[in-house]
Amino acid sequence: MNQSQNSSLDLPIKTIFILEDEPDIAELIAINLKKSGFKTKEFTNADLFYKQLKKEKPDLLILDLMLPDTDGLEVCKSLRSNSSYSSIPIIMLTAKADEIDKIIGLELGADDYVTKPFSPRELVARVKAVLRREIDLNNQDRVRVADILEIDFAKFEVYVEGKKAELTNTELKLLKLLLHKKGWVYSRGQILDYLDPDDKGVLDRTVDVHIKNLREKLGPAGKLIKNIRGVGYKFEV
């Protein structure tokens, strides 16, 4: 879909920020995203990125792990700790193939990761999948659970005992799934298929990381998410 097709459907064009210090890679990503109807802005270091961020908030950030002036993990951590930017979806781009590096990125709040060398088509598919999660979240009304947890999916807001909890798109979508059938046990495979149906190679371990992050952010409401050993997870009041 090109940008004119996107406009003909009267849909807002999504802006993707690309924080990647290798110009050739950044250009390759930008070209493929633009072919799919996205707008892009590329940055070769974190300083330039932060300056633009004060002027404009992107719909998604593609973040390289290895940057000349800082660590991509630090950028991710910084965004997730700032309420103004904590909901920006982040796809981590890394040359490190070790599972531990991917897990650390997810623990810090990244929504997904792609390992170099990568297929531009795969990266674009990941971008679309993460953005679809955000669209899905906007199709459900306010939900209140056990007088402790309140979720407004349209406004992307979660409150625990009246206090706002900052969740990522992935965490909010995971919460929505668990609440869809309270008491129903979802296997890790089912959760993975729901979070990213286009990617069959994601590790089961990533589900545990997302659950861990979600429980911590939900505070006292986190105990409502139960682990069924050897099976998966459920939400139980």
C-alpha positions as CSV (number, residue, x, y, z in Angstrom):
1,M,0.0,0.0,0.0
2,N,1.4,3.4,-1.0
3,Q,0.7,6.6,0.8
4,S,-1.9,7.7,-1.7
5,Q,-3.8,4.4,-1.1
6,N,-3.6,5.0,2.6
7,S,-5.0,8.5,2.2
8,S,-7.8,7.3,0.0
9,L,-9.0,5.1,2.9
10,D,-9.0,8.3,5.0
11,L,-6.6,6.6,7.5
12,P,-3.9,8.6,9.3
13,I,-0.4,7.9,8.0
14,K,1.7,6.5,10.8
15,T,5.1,8.0,11.5
16,I,8.0,5.7,12.3
17,F,11.2,6.9,13.9
18,I,14.3,4.9,13.1
19,L,17.2,5.3,15.5
20,E,20.1,3.5,13.7
21,D,23.7,4.7,13.4
22,E,24.4,2.9,10.1
23,P,23.0,5.1,7.3
24,D,22.7,2.3,4.7
25,I,20.6,0.2,7.1
26,A,18.4,3.2,8.1
27,E,17.8,4.0,4.5
28,L,16.9,0.4,3.7
29,I,14.4,0.3,6.5
30,A,12.9,3.7,5.5
31,I,12.5,2.8,1.9
32,N,10.6,-0.4,2.7
33,L,8.4,1.3,5.3
34,K,7.6,4.1,2.9
35,K,6.6,1.5,0.2
36,S,4.1,0.2,2.8
37,G,2.5,3.7,3.4
38,F,4.4,4.9,6.4
39,K,6.2,8.2,7.0
40,T,9.7,7.8,8.5
41,K,12.4,10.0,10.2
42,E,15.9,8.6,10.6
43,F,18.4,9.5,13.4
44,T,22.0,8.4,13.6
45,N,22.4,9.0,17.3
46,A,20.2,9.3,20.5
47,D,20.8,13.1,20.9
48,L,19.2,13.9,17.5
49,F,16.4,11.5,18.3
50,Y,15.6,13.1,21.7
51,K,15.7,16.6,20.2
52,Q,13.0,15.6,17.6
53,L,11.0,13.7,20.2
54,K,10.4,17.0,22.1
55,K,8.7,18.3,18.9
56,E,7.0,15.2,17.6
57,K,5.8,11.9,19.1
58,P,6.1,8.9,16.7
59,D,3.6,6.1,16.3
60,L,6.5,3.6,16.6
61,L,10.2,3.5,17.2
62,I,12.7,1.1,15.5
63,L,15.6,1.2,17.9
64,D,19.1,-0.1,17.2
65,L,20.8,-1.7,20.3
66,M,24.3,-0.4,19.5
67,L,24.5,3.4,19.2
68,P,27.5,5.7,19.1
69,D,26.5,7.9,22.0
70,T,24.5,5.5,24.2
71,D,23.1,2.0,24.5
72,G,19.7,1.3,22.9
73,L,18.6,-0.4,26.1
74,E,19.1,2.8,27.9
75,V,17.0,4.7,25.4
76,C,14.3,2.1,25.8
77,K,14.5,2.3,29.6
78,S,14.4,6.1,29.4
79,L,11.2,6.2,27.3
80,R,9.4,3.6,29.4
81,S,10.1,5.6,32.6
82,N,8.7,8.8,31.1
83,S,4.9,9.0,31.2
84,S,4.8,11.2,28.1
85,Y,6.6,8.6,25.9
86,S,6.0,5.3,27.8
87,S,3.2,4.1,25.4
88,I,5.3,4.5,22.2
89,P,5.7,1.0,20.7
90,I,9.4,-0.1,20.4
91,I,10.9,-2.7,18.1
92,M,14.5,-3.4,19.1
93,L,17.0,-3.9,16.2
94,T,20.0,-5.9,17.4
95,A,23.1,-7.6,16.0
96,K,23.2,-9.7,19.1
97,A,21.5,-13.1,18.6
98,D,21.8,-14.2,22.2
99,E,18.5,-14.9,23.9
100,I,19.5,-13.0,27.0
101,D,19.9,-9.8,25.0
102,K,16.4,-10.2,23.6
103,I,15.0,-10.9,27.1
104,I,16.7,-7.9,28.6
105,G,15.1,-5.7,25.9
106,L,11.7,-7.1,26.5
107,E,12.1,-6.7,30.3
108,L,12.9,-3.0,29.7
109,G,9.6,-2.7,27.8
110,A,10.4,-3.3,24.1
111,D,7.4,-4.7,22.2
112,D,9.4,-6.8,19.8
113,Y,12.8,-7.4,18.4
114,V,14.5,-8.2,15.1
115,T,18.0,-9.6,14.8
116,K,20.5,-8.5,12.2
117,P,20.8,-9.5,9.4
118,F,17.1,-9.2,8.8
119,S,14.6,-9.3,6.0
120,P,13.1,-5.8,5.3
121,R,9.8,-7.6,4.5
122,E,9.9,-9.3,7.9
123,L,10.6,-6.0,9.7
124,V,7.7,-4.2,8.0
125,A,5.5,-7.1,9.0
126,R,6.6,-6.7,12.6
127,V,5.9,-3.0,12.5
128,K,2.4,-3.7,11.1
129,A,1.8,-6.4,13.7
130,V,2.8,-4.1,16.6
131,L,0.6,-1.3,15.3
132,R,-2.3,-3.6,14.9
133,R,-2.1,-4.4,18.6
134,E,-2.7,-0.7,19.3
135,I,-5.7,-0.6,16.9
136,D,-7.2,-3.7,18.6
137,L,-6.9,-2.1,22.0
138,N,-9.0,0.8,20.8
139,N,-12.0,-1.4,20.0
140,Q,-13.1,-2.2,23.6
141,D,-14.7,0.0,26.2
142,R,-13.9,0.5,29.9
143,V,-13.6,-2.6,32.1
144,R,-13.6,-2.7,35.9
145,V,-12.4,-5.7,37.8
146,A,-12.9,-6.5,41.5
147,D,-12.9,-2.9,42.6
148,I,-9.2,-2.7,42.3
149,L,-8.5,-2.6,38.5
150,E,-10.0,-0.3,35.9
151,I,-9.0,-0.4,32.2
152,D,-10.0,2.0,29.4
153,F,-8.8,0.4,26.2
154,A,-9.9,3.3,24.0
155,K,-7.8,5.7,26.0
156,F,-5.0,3.3,26.6
157,E,-5.3,3.8,30.4
158,V,-5.1,1.4,33.3
159,Y,-5.7,2.2,36.9
160,V,-4.9,0.1,40.0
161,E,-6.6,1.3,43.1
162,G,-7.1,4.7,41.4
163,K,-3.5,5.1,40.5
164,K,-2.5,5.0,36.8
165,A,-0.2,2.2,35.7
166,E,1.9,2.8,32.6
167,L,1.7,-0.3,30.3
168,T,3.2,-0.9,26.9
169,N,0.9,-1.9,23.9
170,T,1.9,-5.5,24.3
171,E,1.2,-5.6,28.0
172,L,-2.2,-4.0,27.6
173,K,-3.1,-6.4,24.8
174,L,-2.0,-9.3,27.0
175,L,-4.2,-8.0,29.8
176,K,-7.1,-7.7,27.4
177,L,-6.7,-11.3,26.3
178,L,-6.6,-12.6,29.9
179,L,-9.7,-10.6,30.8
180,H,-11.6,-11.8,27.7
181,K,-12.4,-15.1,29.4
182,K,-11.7,-14.7,33.1
183,G,-10.7,-18.1,34.6
184,W,-9.8,-19.5,31.2
185,V,-6.2,-20.9,31.0
186,Y,-4.3,-19.6,28.0
187,S,-1.3,-21.6,26.9
188,R,1.9,-19.8,26.0
189,G,1.4,-20.8,22.4
190,Q,-2.1,-19.2,22.4
191,I,-0.7,-16.1,24.0
192,L,2.1,-15.9,21.4
193,D,-0.3,-16.4,18.5
194,Y,-2.5,-13.5,19.9
195,L,0.4,-11.1,20.5
196,D,2.0,-11.8,17.1
197,P,0.2,-14.2,14.7
198,D,2.8,-13.4,12.0
199,D,5.8,-14.7,13.9
200,K,6.0,-18.4,14.7
201,G,9.6,-18.2,15.9
202,V,9.1,-16.2,19.1
203,L,10.3,-18.0,22.2
204,D,7.9,-19.1,24.9
205,R,10.2,-17.4,27.4
206,T,9.1,-14.0,26.0
207,V,5.6,-14.7,27.3
208,D,6.9,-15.2,30.8
209,V,8.8,-11.9,30.5
210,H,5.7,-10.0,29.5
211,I,3.7,-11.6,32.3
212,K,6.4,-10.7,34.8
213,N,6.4,-7.0,33.6
214,L,2.6,-6.9,33.6
215,R,2.3,-8.3,37.2
216,E,4.9,-5.8,38.5
217,K,3.1,-2.8,36.9
218,L,-0.3,-3.9,38.2
219,G,1.0,-4.0,41.7
220,P,-1.6,-5.6,44.0
221,A,-3.8,-6.5,41.0
222,G,-0.9,-8.5,39.6
223,K,-1.8,-11.4,41.9
224,L,-5.0,-11.9,39.9
225,I,-2.8,-13.3,37.0
226,K,-2.3,-17.0,37.9
227,N,0.4,-19.3,36.6
228,I,-0.8,-22.8,35.9
229,R,2.4,-24.8,35.9
230,G,3.1,-26.6,32.7
231,V,0.1,-25.1,31.0
232,G,0.0,-21.3,30.9
233,Y,-1.7,-18.3,32.5
234,K,-5.2,-17.2,33.5
235,F,-6.9,-14.2,35.1
236,E,-8.9,-15.1,38.2
237,V,-10.8,-12.9,40.6
